[in-house]
Each structure stands twice: as C-alpha cells, then as structure tokens.
Amino acid sequence: MALFVDVVSITVKAGDGGNGCVSFHREKFVQAGGPDGGDGGRGGDVIFEASERMHTLMDFRFKRKFTAENGGDGMANRRTGKSGEPVVIEVPPGTVVREKATGKLLLDLYEPGERKTLVKGGNGGFGNQHFATPTRQAPQFAKPGEKRDVIELTLELKSIADVGLVGFPNVGKSTILSVVTAARPKIANYHFTTLQPNLGIVKHDDYSFVLADIPGLVEGAAEGVGLGHAFLRHVERTRMLLHVIDIAGSEGRDPLQDYDAIMKELEAYGDLKNRPMIVVANKMDLPGAEENLARLREKLAGTGIDIYPVSAATRQTFNALLYATVELLAKCPPAEPFLEEALGDLSDLGGEPFTVEVDKGVYFVSGREMERLMDSVNFDNEESLNWFHRSLRRLGVIDALREKGAKEGDSVVIGEMEFDFVE
C-alpha cells in the first residue's frame, strides 16, 4: 500500500517581473532618436490545481520548492519582455493551503479539476520610454520589475466523504466499511490497525454515498494526543457521522463512557458534536451486548439520536442502518468549502514600504520601496538623480527623516549609497 501523507510543508515563489530597458532609437540619418526602452515582462503565477489522479500528498515529500519563471527584461525598439511561465502545483481534491507562519487558510481545493491562483507574478518595470517629458527628453533610467518573496505554506488533506465512521480503536469501523462497501481495509484485532482514512462507496438501492473509516480516536485527541489532529481533520468535511461503539465492552471499557469520551473530543475539535449522527452499536453477537444496549437507549432517550444495533463480524442487520443513513443524509446540507482568507498585498510583502532608523547621528532608510527605487536610479545622470529626489519626497521619506530629527547636511544611508540630507 502506498504511504499515506496528509500534511506537508512547501515553499512557493511567483516569478519576478522583468526590468525595464534603457535604450534610445538608433537609425540611419536619425541623429537623436528618442527613448525606446521596452517594459519588462510579467512574472509567472503560482497556481494550485485539484487533480483526481492524486490521492495523498506523498509526492511533496520529494519536491518541496516550487518557483514560477521570471519575466524577461524589456528590449530596445519598445519591445516588451516575455512573460514568465506559471508553476502549476497539483494536489488531491480536498486539500487546503495555509500560510505556515500564521495558519491562515488561503485556498480550499474542494472541487476536482478546479484551479486557483495563490500568488500573481510581479509586474514588469517600465522602460525609459515612459519617463520622457518635454524637459527630460533623454531619460537614462528605467524601473525594475516587481519582486516576489518565497512563501512558506502548509498543505493539509481533509478527506472528502459524505459520512464518517468515528469511534475508539478496535470497535469495528474497518469491518463495517468492508461489509457495506467494496473497500478492503486492513483489519486485525489490535489497536490502530487503521492509521489512515479508508474511503468506500456505499450503494443502497438507487442511492450512493462516500463512507470514510476515520482512524480510531483516543481521549485528548482534540488536543493532539496520539494522532488526534491527524485523525480529526478528516471528519471536518463529512456531512454526518456514524458513531461506532463496542456495545459488548469487549475491550474492558464501558460503552456509555466510550460514547461520552468521543463526543467530548468531537465537541472540542471545531464543534463536530453538532454534526448529524447515528450511533452504531456494534458487536451485538458478543455476551453483555443486550444489557449495554438497553443502558445506552436509556441514556440517549430524548436526544433525537437513533441507535442501530449491528454485528459486523456476522454481517447482520445492516439494511436498517443503511436506510436510516440514506434518509438522514438526504436532509443534511451539502458540504461547503472552507472560508478562504486573502494572503495580502504581495507587492508589499515584508512590512512597511520603508523604515527610518537613527544610529550615532546617521539616518538609515530601508525597505522594499527603497530597494525598488535604488534599482531604478542611474546615479551618473543628473536627470535621474532629480527624479530620485522627487520620488523620495513623493514617498514621504523626506518628511519621515525630518520627523526623526534630520537636518541639512546630515548623513542619510539608503542601500549602499550615502547622501547628505537636503530639504
């Protein structure tokens, strides 16, 4: 059996935009052609696709870094650089994409075949043709393309099933799955035989639904005890639950205490306690089952939760359970994708556009906007320097320096360049 992997961490990076070009028209008999530097191409996007050919996240154990192609630089004769190719990341249907640092849910790839763009590539920078004015007819500078940062993500696979089988280990969930579907899960008489969700299709009369055998829960599962979170995430998408109990108490536990313990875990993990439910009293063929069934009926009287006694070992009395499951499922609302949150403005990843810090009378200006600006300036050209100073004023850097106490002639460091502060 292939290794089942349902949580992985990966990194993605959209393509950087290409840089604008500094170029001037050159043609025979034309002595002073104007600027004709083309724009940079757009960087490639990061796209996720729910692929039906994938069933686990195992492939991501071997490839964890995904990078889209950068946009090409602009060229002479107003030619725009080539756009970068996107990177398409295939995941199994039911996968959710989270930002690793914050846990924010960014994408839910719920429908098979759907594609969603997580990060758009950076825009290309303007070529020098855009900076020509009546007073600046030969601009010697262009803008760099937008940069994109590496983003750390967590992928989680949450099984897509209509009905989930929940209960303590070794209560017979896998056996029930094998009885009512064509699935053949591993079955043995010891705890945690099932270490991954097993899915099967139940066909009853003209109705069919997907049934998931969720690995056995233990007390404290909602707090992550054992493999709690790994198990419970696969219950989140189910429309209803079949709560399986060893009604004979063959493991030496009290079936009523088992019921309370599992309900407590479901309530603690995302309020799953309110999911429509049928209690399946399994192992009715064993001694003590009838007495415990009577106690359980008394306990659940008036709750609206139905109890269906079965014996998975002898394959008895499953028709009534399946009829009840189909009837309840028809009343359940359809499953809906999880609410997605925006990743944020990726053109400004990394915090504020700029920051000003003072150290021993020297003013240090840093930040993403400063990096872009410095890349755009030709410091050997007077027009470019004038544009640089106007840009500092437009971005609010001059005002910020003044608020920090900068005076005429003080040293200001931006990147690797040092300047005198000029009002």
FENBEL-V965202 format. One record per backbone hydrogen bond with DSSP energy under -1.0 kcal/mol. CO is the residue of the C=O (numbers start at 1). NH is the residue of the N-H. If there is no record, write none. Layout:
CO:NH
CO:NH
This chain:
5:57
6:157
8:155
10:153
11:66
12:151
13:68
15:122
16:71
18:125
19:74
21:128
23:36
27:30
34:25
36:78
38:21
39:81
41:18
42:84
44:15
45:87
46:118
46:119
47:89
48:116
49:91
50:113
51:54
57:60
58:61
59:62
64:11
66:13
69:44
72:41
75:38
79:75
82:72
85:69
87:47
89:49
91:51
92:95
94:158
95:109
96:156
97:106
97:107
98:154
99:103
104:99
105:341
107:97
108:110
109:94
111:114
114:50
116:48
119:46
122:43
123:146
125:40
126:143
127:130
128:131
136:133
143:20
146:17
151:12
152:100
153:10
154:98
155:8
156:96
162:239
162:240
163:212
164:242
165:214
166:244
167:217
168:171
172:176
173:177
174:178
175:179
176:180
177:181
188:190
198:213
200:211
202:209
204:207
207:204
209:202
210:162
210:163
211:200
212:165
213:198
218:221
220:223
220:225
221:224
225:228
227:231
228:232
229:233
231:234
232:235
235:238
240:164
241:278
242:166
243:280
245:247
245:282
246:249
249:252
254:258
255:259
256:260
257:261
258:262
259:263
260:264
261:265
262:266
263:267
264:268
265:269
266:272
267:271
271:274
272:275
276:241
278:243
279:308
280:245
280:282
281:310
282:247
283:286
286:289
288:292
289:293
290:294
291:295
292:296
293:297
294:298
295:299
296:300
300:303
306:279
308:281
310:284
311:316
316:311
318:322
319:323
320:324
321:325
322:326
323:327
324:328
325:329
326:330
344:346
345:348
346:349
353:369
355:366
357:364
359:362
362:359
363:413
364:357
366:355
367:371
368:372
369:373
370:374
371:375
378:381
381:385
382:386
383:387
384:388
385:389
386:390
387:391
388:392
389:393
390:394
391:395
392:397
396:400
397:401
398:402
399:403
400:404
401:406
402:405
407:410
410:421
411:363
412:419
413:365
414:417
417:414
419:412
421:409
